[in-house]
Amino acid sequence: MGAAIAQETLTAADRCDRCGARAYMRVVLPGGGELLFCAHHGHAHKDALTAAEASIQDESKNLSSPAPATAPEGER
């Protein structure tokens, strides 16, 4: 497996190196260097990064809880 990743939570200030969207994946390459990806680009390149033995911190699970469509009862 690749280099260990400091498990710092990605924030809204972390941006995808490919498109500039919010980053949900941090990749540390075996030779050094770090890349940040949005969920779309991270998943698109995940197989190649895994094959290259990069370490991947995937926080895209945070996208699975969408905001409610309406305000909770009492906040309308």
N, C-alpha and C positions, 0 to 999 in steps of 0.2 A: 504494500500500500504506500501511498505518497506521504509527503511531509505532514506533520500534525498541524491542525488548524487551531488557532486561538479561538475559542468558542464565544467570541463577542457577537452579540446580537446585531444584525444589520438594522439600520435606521432609515427613515425617509430621506436622509441626506445622502445615503449610499446609492449611486446611480449605475445603471448597466453600462459597461464599457462599449457595447455594440450600438445601443439605440438611445441611451439616456433616460430610460424609464427607471422606476424604483427597482433597486437590486434586491433579489430574494435568494441569490446563490453566490457564495464566495468560493473561488477555486484557487488552490495553491498548487502551482506547477512543481514537478519534481526537481527541476533545475533552479528553482527560486522564482519569485514573482507571484503576483496575485492578480486575479481577474474577478470582476463583479459582473453578474448577469441578471437580467430580469428573469422571471420564470420561463417565459417563452424561449428566449435564446439559451438559457441554461439547460433546459430540457432538450432543445434541438441539438446541442453539442455534447450532452452528457455521455453518450456511448463512446465518443472519441476521447473525451477527457478521462474517462475511466480506463480506457485502453492505454492511455499515456501515463497511467498510474498517478494522476492528479488527485489531491484530496479535495473533496467537495462538501461544503456546508450548505445544505438545502433547507431553506426556511419557507419554501413555497406553500407548505401546509397552512401558513398563516392566511393564505388567500381563500381557503375553503369555508370561511365563516363570513358570508356577505353581510353587509349592513341591512337592517330590516327595511322593507319597502315603505313602511309607515312608522310614525312615532309610537312608542309604547303608550298604553292606556294611561291617562293622567297627564300626558305631555302634549296633548293635541290642542 
